[in-house]
């Protein structure tokens, strides 16, 4: 799966949790990614964050950092 697809997916997940208080939203994104994404997908997400990929939702970036 291409990095652009990972960005789109994680942004969709972040939008889903955005209505929650910030800490709960971050935790929700983290839990979703840990539960439903395979390790290769998580690694691509972290690589996108490290590369400063354009278009990443700030909530998704914070969740990705928490995954480390």
MIFI-480919 format. One record per residue: residue number from 1; residue in one letter; chain; y, z, x negated of N, C-alpha, C, O in turn. Coordinates in Angstrom, 2 decimals. Atoms other than C-alpha are relative to their C-alpha. Layout:
r resi:NUM; resn:A; chain:A; n.yy:Y; n.zz:Z; n.xx:X; ca.yy:Y; ca.zz:Z; ca.xx:X; c.yy:Y; c.zz:Z; c.xx:X; o.yy:Y; o.zz:Z; o.xx:X
...
% end
This chain:
r resi:1; resn:X; chain:A; n.yy:-1.17; n.zz:0.00; n.xx:-0.85; ca.yy:0.00; ca.zz:0.00; ca.xx:0.00; c.yy:1.23; c.zz:0.00; c.xx:-0.89; o.yy:1.29; o.zz:0.76; o.xx:-1.86
r resi:2; resn:X; chain:A; n.yy:-1.20; n.zz:0.13; n.xx:0.81; ca.yy:3.40; ca.zz:-0.95; ca.xx:-1.40; c.yy:0.91; c.zz:1.21; c.xx:0.16; o.yy:0.85; o.zz:1.91; o.xx:1.17
r resi:3; resn:X; chain:A; n.yy:-0.92; n.zz:-1.13; n.xx:-0.03; ca.yy:6.06; ca.zz:1.63; ca.xx:-2.21; c.yy:0.92; c.zz:-0.09; c.xx:1.22; o.yy:1.21; o.zz:0.94; o.xx:1.83
r resi:4; resn:X; chain:A; n.yy:-0.88; n.zz:0.15; n.xx:-1.17; ca.yy:8.30; ca.zz:0.20; ca.xx:0.53; c.yy:-0.69; c.zz:0.53; c.xx:1.26; o.yy:-0.04; o.zz:1.10; o.xx:2.13
r resi:5; resn:X; chain:A; n.yy:0.74; n.zz:-0.51; n.xx:-1.15; ca.yy:5.57; ca.zz:1.04; ca.xx:3.04; c.yy:-0.04; c.zz:1.52; c.xx:-0.02; o.yy:0.08; o.zz:2.16; o.xx:1.03
r resi:6; resn:X; chain:A; n.yy:0.01; n.zz:-1.46; n.xx:0.10; ca.yy:5.36; ca.zz:4.62; ca.xx:1.74; c.yy:1.36; c.zz:0.57; c.xx:0.42; o.yy:1.43; o.zz:1.59; o.xx:1.11
r resi:7; resn:X; chain:A; n.yy:-1.35; n.zz:-0.45; n.xx:-0.37; ca.yy:9.14; ca.zz:4.97; ca.xx:2.11; c.yy:0.16; c.zz:-0.06; c.xx:1.51; o.yy:0.67; o.zz:0.88; o.xx:2.12
r resi:8; resn:X; chain:A; n.yy:-0.11; n.zz:0.14; n.xx:-1.45; ca.yy:9.00; ca.zz:3.68; ca.xx:5.67; c.yy:-0.81; c.zz:1.08; c.xx:0.71; o.yy:-0.33; o.zz:1.70; o.xx:1.66
r resi:9; resn:X; chain:A; n.yy:0.86; n.zz:-0.99; n.xx:-0.63; ca.yy:6.11; ca.zz:5.97; ca.xx:6.56; c.yy:0.56; c.zz:1.41; c.xx:-0.12; o.yy:0.61; o.zz:2.14; o.xx:0.87
r resi:10; resn:X; chain:A; n.yy:-0.51; n.zz:-1.36; n.xx:0.17; ca.yy:7.59; ca.zz:9.13; ca.xx:5.08; c.yy:1.31; c.zz:0.19; c.xx:0.75; o.yy:1.58; o.zz:1.28; o.xx:1.26
r resi:11; resn:X; chain:A; n.yy:-1.23; n.zz:-0.10; n.xx:-0.78; ca.yy:10.94; ca.zz:8.38; ca.xx:6.69; c.yy:-0.32; c.zz:0.17; c.xx:1.48; o.yy:0.37; o.zz:0.91; o.xx:2.18
r resi:12; resn:X; chain:A; n.yy:0.43; n.zz:-0.18; n.xx:-1.39; ca.yy:9.17; ca.zz:8.04; ca.xx:10.05; c.yy:-0.45; c.zz:1.44; c.xx:0.25; o.yy:-0.11; o.zz:2.03; o.xx:1.28
r resi:13; resn:X; chain:A; n.yy:0.47; n.zz:-1.38; n.xx:-0.14; ca.yy:7.49; ca.zz:11.41; ca.xx:9.51; c.yy:1.20; c.zz:0.95; c.xx:-0.01; o.yy:1.26; o.zz:1.88; o.xx:0.79
r resi:14; resn:X; chain:A; n.yy:-1.19; n.zz:-0.85; n.xx:0.08; ca.yy:10.82; ca.zz:12.98; ca.xx:8.51; c.yy:0.79; c.zz:-0.04; c.xx:1.31; o.yy:1.26; o.zz:0.99; o.xx:1.78
r resi:15; resn:X; chain:A; n.yy:-0.71; n.zz:0.11; n.xx:-1.28; ca.yy:12.47; ca.zz:11.64; ca.xx:11.68; c.yy:-0.72; c.zz:0.79; c.xx:1.09; o.yy:-0.08; o.zz:1.39; o.xx:1.95
r resi:16; resn:X; chain:A; n.yy:0.79; n.zz:-0.72; n.xx:-1.00; ca.yy:9.66; ca.zz:13.14; ca.xx:13.74; c.yy:0.28; c.zz:1.51; c.xx:-0.04; o.yy:0.29; o.zz:2.17; o.xx:1.00
r resi:17; resn:X; chain:A; n.yy:-0.20; n.zz:-1.44; n.xx:0.16; ca.yy:10.37; ca.zz:16.64; ca.xx:12.35; c.yy:1.47; c.zz:0.41; c.xx:-0.05; o.yy:1.76; o.zz:1.61; o.xx:-0.10
r resi:18; resn:X; chain:A; n.yy:-1.43; n.zz:-0.29; n.xx:0.19; ca.yy:14.18; ca.zz:16.39; ca.xx:12.14; c.yy:0.57; c.zz:0.98; c.xx:1.04; o.yy:1.53; o.zz:1.68; o.xx:0.74
r resi:19; resn:X; chain:A; n.yy:-0.53; n.zz:-0.88; n.xx:-1.05; ca.yy:14.70; ca.zz:18.30; ca.xx:15.42; c.yy:-0.23; c.zz:1.48; c.xx:-0.29; o.yy:0.38; o.zz:2.34; o.xx:0.35
r resi:20; resn:X; chain:A; n.yy:0.32; n.zz:-1.39; n.xx:0.34; ca.yy:13.28; ca.zz:21.47; ca.xx:13.86; c.yy:1.04; c.zz:0.57; c.xx:-0.96; o.yy:1.76; o.zz:-0.19; o.xx:-1.60
r resi:21; resn:X; chain:A; n.yy:-0.84; n.zz:-0.59; n.xx:1.06; ca.yy:15.24; ca.zz:23.96; ca.xx:11.74; c.yy:-0.44; c.zz:-0.57; c.xx:-1.36; o.yy:-1.60; o.zz:-0.93; o.xx:-1.56
r resi:22; resn:X; chain:A; n.yy:0.22; n.zz:0.71; n.xx:1.26; ca.yy:15.53; ca.zz:22.61; ca.xx:8.20; c.yy:-1.29; c.zz:0.41; c.xx:-0.72; o.yy:-2.10; o.zz:-0.45; o.xx:-1.08
r resi:23; resn:X; chain:A; n.yy:1.19; n.zz:-0.45; n.xx:0.74; ca.yy:12.86; ca.zz:24.76; ca.xx:6.53; c.yy:-1.29; c.zz:-0.37; c.xx:0.71; o.yy:-2.27; o.zz:-0.73; o.xx:0.07
r resi:24; resn:X; chain:A; n.yy:1.18; n.zz:0.38; n.xx:-0.78; ca.yy:10.39; ca.zz:24.09; ca.xx:9.34; c.yy:-0.22; c.zz:-1.51; c.xx:-0.07; o.yy:-1.36; o.zz:-1.97; o.xx:-0.10
r resi:25; resn:X; chain:A; n.yy:0.12; n.zz:1.46; n.xx:0.09; ca.yy:11.13; ca.zz:20.36; ca.xx:9.16; c.yy:-0.62; c.zz:-0.40; c.xx:-1.34; o.yy:-1.52; o.zz:-1.24; o.xx:-1.39
r resi:26; resn:X; chain:A; n.yy:0.57; n.zz:0.29; n.xx:1.33; ca.yy:10.43; ca.zz:20.28; ca.xx:5.41; c.yy:-1.48; c.zz:0.36; c.xx:-0.01; o.yy:-2.31; o.zz:-0.42; o.xx:-0.46
r resi:27; resn:X; chain:A; n.yy:1.40; n.zz:-0.44; n.xx:-0.03; ca.yy:7.23; ca.zz:22.27; ca.xx:5.92; c.yy:-0.85; c.zz:-0.93; c.xx:0.85; o.yy:-2.01; o.zz:-1.19; o.xx:0.51
r resi:28; resn:X; chain:A; n.yy:0.74; n.zz:0.93; n.xx:-0.86; ca.yy:6.18; ca.zz:19.91; ca.xx:8.72; c.yy:-0.32; c.zz:-1.30; c.xx:-0.70; o.yy:-1.43; o.zz:-1.82; o.xx:-0.59
r resi:29; resn:X; chain:A; n.yy:0.23; n.zz:1.24; n.xx:0.74; ca.yy:6.61; ca.zz:16.84; ca.xx:6.55; c.yy:-1.03; c.zz:0.24; c.xx:-1.09; o.yy:-1.95; o.zz:-0.57; o.xx:-1.28
r resi:30; resn:X; chain:A; n.yy:0.96; n.zz:-0.33; n.xx:1.06; ca.yy:4.76; ca.zz:18.51; ca.xx:3.68; c.yy:-1.41; c.zz:0.10; c.xx:0.57; o.yy:-2.35; o.zz:-0.49; o.xx:0.04
r resi:31; resn:X; chain:A; n.yy:1.32; n.zz:-0.18; n.xx:-0.61; ca.yy:1.89; ca.zz:19.52; ca.xx:5.95; c.yy:-0.59; c.zz:-1.33; c.xx:0.46; o.yy:-1.78; o.zz:-1.58; o.xx:0.28
r resi:32; resn:X; chain:A; n.yy:0.48; n.zz:1.30; n.xx:-0.47; ca.yy:1.65; ca.zz:16.05; ca.xx:7.48; c.yy:-0.51; c.zz:-0.84; c.xx:-1.17; o.yy:-1.59; o.zz:-1.42; o.xx:-1.11
r resi:33; resn:X; chain:A; n.yy:0.38; n.zz:0.82; n.xx:1.16; ca.yy:1.56; ca.zz:14.33; ca.xx:4.09; c.yy:-1.27; c.zz:0.56; c.xx:-0.64; o.yy:-2.16; o.zz:-0.21; o.xx:-0.99
r resi:34; resn:X; chain:A; n.yy:1.22; n.zz:-0.59; n.xx:0.59; ca.yy:-1.02; ca.zz:16.79; ca.xx:2.72; c.yy:-1.23; c.zz:-0.27; c.xx:0.86; o.yy:-2.32; o.zz:-0.50; o.xx:0.34
r resi:35; resn:X; chain:A; n.yy:1.14; n.zz:0.13; n.xx:-0.91; ca.yy:-3.21; ca.zz:16.43; ca.xx:5.80; c.yy:-0.45; c.zz:-1.44; c.xx:0.18; o.yy:-1.65; o.zz:-1.72; o.xx:0.20
r resi:36; resn:X; chain:A; n.yy:0.35; n.zz:1.36; n.xx:-0.43; ca.yy:-3.07; ca.zz:12.71; ca.xx:6.54; c.yy:0.12; c.zz:-1.07; c.xx:-1.08; o.yy:-0.38; o.zz:-2.18; o.xx:-0.89
r resi:37; resn:X; chain:A; n.yy:-0.17; n.zz:1.01; n.xx:1.04; ca.yy:-2.12; ca.zz:10.92; ca.xx:3.32; c.yy:-1.06; c.zz:0.21; c.xx:-1.08; o.yy:-1.33; o.zz:1.35; o.xx:-1.48
r resi:38; resn:X; chain:A; n.yy:0.95; n.zz:-0.11; n.xx:1.10; ca.yy:-4.70; ca.zz:10.17; ca.xx:0.68; c.yy:0.76; c.zz:0.21; c.xx:-1.31; o.yy:1.95; o.zz:-0.09; o.xx:-1.39
r resi:39; resn:X; chain:A; n.yy:-0.69; n.zz:-0.30; n.xx:1.26; ca.yy:-3.92; ca.zz:11.20; ca.xx:-2.92; c.yy:0.77; c.zz:-1.17; c.xx:-0.60; o.yy:1.85; o.zz:-0.98; o.xx:-1.15
r resi:40; resn:X; chain:A; n.yy:-0.70; n.zz:1.17; n.xx:0.54; ca.yy:-2.98; ca.zz:7.67; ca.xx:-3.95; c.yy:1.35; c.zz:-0.20; c.xx:0.71; o.yy:2.35; o.zz:-0.53; o.xx:0.07
r resi:41; resn:X; chain:A; n.yy:-1.25; n.zz:0.14; n.xx:-0.77; ca.yy:-0.36; ca.zz:7.52; ca.xx:-1.16; c.yy:1.00; c.zz:1.07; c.xx:-0.43; o.yy:2.19; o.zz:0.78; o.xx:-0.58
r resi:42; resn:X; chain:A; n.yy:-0.89; n.zz:-1.07; n.xx:0.43; ca.yy:1.06; ca.zz:10.90; ca.xx:-2.20; c.yy:0.57; c.zz:-0.30; c.xx:-1.39; o.yy:1.75; o.zz:-0.07; o.xx:-1.64
r resi:43; resn:X; chain:A; n.yy:-0.46; n.zz:0.34; n.xx:1.35; ca.yy:1.26; ca.zz:9.74; ca.xx:-5.82; c.yy:1.06; c.zz:-1.10; c.xx:0.04; o.yy:2.04; o.zz:-1.05; o.xx:-0.70
r resi:44; resn:X; chain:A; n.yy:-0.99; n.zz:1.07; n.xx:-0.13; ca.yy:3.12; ca.zz:6.59; ca.xx:-4.77; c.yy:1.32; c.zz:0.54; c.xx:0.55; o.yy:2.39; o.zz:0.11; o.xx:0.14
r resi:45; resn:X; chain:A; n.yy:-1.21; n.zz:-0.62; n.xx:-0.54; ca.yy:5.56; ca.zz:8.69; ca.xx:-2.75; c.yy:0.75; c.zz:0.73; c.xx:-1.11; o.yy:1.96; o.zz:0.57; o.xx:-1.24
r resi:46; resn:X; chain:A; n.yy:-0.65; n.zz:-0.74; n.xx:1.09; ca.yy:6.25; ca.zz:10.96; ca.xx:-5.73; c.yy:0.60; c.zz:-0.95; c.xx:-1.03; o.yy:1.67; o.zz:-0.68; o.xx:-1.58
r resi:47; resn:X; chain:A; n.yy:-0.54; n.zz:0.99; n.xx:0.93; ca.yy:6.71; ca.zz:7.91; ca.xx:-7.96; c.yy:1.27; c.zz:-0.63; c.xx:0.57; o.yy:2.21; o.zz:-0.89; o.xx:-0.18
r resi:48; resn:X; chain:A; n.yy:-1.20; n.zz:0.56; n.xx:-0.64; ca.yy:9.22; ca.zz:6.49; ca.xx:-5.45; c.yy:1.16; c.zz:0.98; c.xx:-0.11; o.yy:2.30; o.zz:0.58; o.xx:-0.36
r resi:49; resn:X; chain:A; n.yy:-1.04; n.zz:-1.02; n.xx:0.13; ca.yy:11.14; ca.zz:9.77; ca.xx:-5.49; c.yy:0.50; c.zz:0.05; c.xx:-1.44; o.yy:1.70; o.zz:0.10; o.xx:-1.67
r resi:50; resn:X; chain:A; n.yy:-0.37; n.zz:-0.04; n.xx:1.42; ca.yy:11.10; ca.zz:9.85; ca.xx:-9.30; c.yy:0.84; c.zz:-1.20; c.xx:-0.39; o.yy:1.74; o.zz:-1.09; o.xx:-1.23
r resi:51; resn:X; chain:A; n.yy:-0.72; n.zz:1.23; n.xx:0.31; ca.yy:12.38; ca.zz:6.27; ca.xx:-9.40; c.yy:1.33; c.zz:-0.09; c.xx:0.74; o.yy:2.11; o.zz:-1.02; o.xx:0.52
r resi:52; resn:X; chain:A; n.yy:-1.25; n.zz:0.05; n.xx:-0.77; ca.yy:15.22; ca.zz:7.10; ca.xx:-7.01; c.yy:0.02; c.zz:-1.13; c.xx:1.00; o.yy:1.06; o.zz:-1.74; o.xx:1.25
r resi:53; resn:X; chain:A; n.yy:0.15; n.zz:1.10; n.xx:-0.96; ca.yy:13.92; ca.zz:4.59; ca.xx:-4.47; c.yy:1.07; c.zz:0.08; c.xx:1.09; o.yy:1.30; o.zz:1.13; o.xx:1.70
r resi:54; resn:X; chain:A; n.yy:-1.01; n.zz:0.08; n.xx:-1.05; ca.yy:16.66; ca.zz:3.45; ca.xx:-2.09; c.yy:-0.63; c.zz:0.19; c.xx:1.36; o.yy:-1.76; o.zz:-0.25; o.xx:1.61
r resi:55; resn:X; chain:A; n.yy:0.43; n.zz:-0.09; n.xx:-1.39; ca.yy:16.33; ca.zz:4.37; ca.xx:1.54; c.yy:-0.84; c.zz:1.20; c.xx:0.34; o.yy:-1.22; o.zz:1.36; o.xx:1.50
r resi:56; resn:X; chain:A; n.yy:0.78; n.zz:-1.20; n.xx:-0.31; ca.yy:14.41; ca.zz:7.63; ca.xx:1.23; c.yy:0.86; c.zz:1.01; c.xx:0.74; o.yy:1.97; o.zz:1.34; o.xx:0.31
r resi:57; resn:X; chain:A; n.yy:-0.66; n.zz:-1.03; n.xx:-0.78; ca.yy:15.43; ca.zz:10.15; ca.xx:3.86; c.yy:0.10; c.zz:1.27; c.xx:-0.86; o.yy:-0.89; o.zz:1.64; o.xx:-1.50
r resi:58; resn:X; chain:A; n.yy:-0.11; n.zz:-1.22; n.xx:0.81; ca.yy:16.80; ca.zz:13.30; ca.xx:2.15; c.yy:-1.03; c.zz:1.07; c.xx:0.36; o.yy:-1.49; o.zz:1.80; o.xx:-0.52
r resi:59; resn:X; chain:A; n.yy:1.03; n.zz:-0.93; n.xx:-0.41; ca.yy:14.37; ca.zz:15.41; ca.xx:4.18; c.yy:-1.35; c.zz:-0.38; c.xx:-0.62; o.yy:-2.12; o.zz:0.49; o.xx:-1.03
r resi:60; resn:X; chain:A; n.yy:1.24; n.zz:0.49; n.xx:0.61; ca.yy:11.51; ca.zz:13.26; ca.xx:2.88; c.yy:-0.01; c.zz:0.29; c.xx:-1.50; o.yy:-1.05; o.zz:0.65; o.xx:-2.06
r resi:61; resn:X; chain:A; n.yy:-0.10; n.zz:-0.28; n.xx:1.44; ca.yy:12.74; ca.zz:13.69; ca.xx:-0.70; c.yy:-0.26; c.zz:1.49; c.xx:-0.25; o.yy:-1.00; o.zz:1.85; o.xx:-1.17
r resi:62; resn:X; chain:A; n.yy:0.19; n.zz:-1.44; n.xx:0.18; ca.yy:12.90; ca.zz:17.46; ca.xx:-0.32; c.yy:-1.48; c.zz:0.38; c.xx:0.24; o.yy:-2.02; o.zz:1.21; o.xx:-0.49
r resi:63; resn:X; chain:A; n.yy:1.40; n.zz:-0.26; n.xx:-0.26; ca.yy:9.40; ca.zz:17.50; ca.xx:1.17; c.yy:-0.87; c.zz:-0.49; c.xx:-1.16; o.yy:-1.82; o.zz:0.19; o.xx:-1.55
r resi:64; resn:X; chain:A; n.yy:0.77; n.zz:0.52; n.xx:1.13; ca.yy:8.08; ca.zz:15.33; ca.xx:-1.65; c.yy:0.10; c.zz:0.93; c.xx:-1.19; o.yy:-0.89; o.zz:1.16; o.xx:-1.88
r resi:65; resn:X; chain:A; n.yy:-0.16; n.zz:-0.95; n.xx:1.11; ca.yy:9.52; ca.zz:17.75; ca.xx:-4.20; c.yy:-0.84; c.zz:1.25; c.xx:0.25; o.yy:-1.40; o.zz:1.81; o.xx:-0.69
r resi:66; resn:X; chain:A; n.yy:0.81; n.zz:-1.16; n.xx:-0.34; ca.yy:7.78; ca.zz:20.59; ca.xx:-2.36; c.yy:-1.49; c.zz:-0.27; c.xx:-0.19; o.yy:-2.27; o.zz:0.66; o.xx:-0.38
r resi:67; resn:X; chain:A; n.yy:1.41; n.zz:0.37; n.xx:0.18; ca.yy:4.48; ca.zz:18.69; ca.xx:-2.67; c.yy:-0.45; c.zz:0.20; c.xx:-1.45; o.yy:-1.63; o.zz:0.40; o.xx:-1.72
r resi:68; resn:X; chain:A; n.yy:0.36; n.zz:-0.15; n.xx:1.42; ca.yy:4.60; ca.zz:19.00; ca.xx:-6.43; c.yy:-0.54; c.zz:1.37; c.xx:-0.21; o.yy:-0.91; o.zz:1.72; o.xx:-1.33
% end
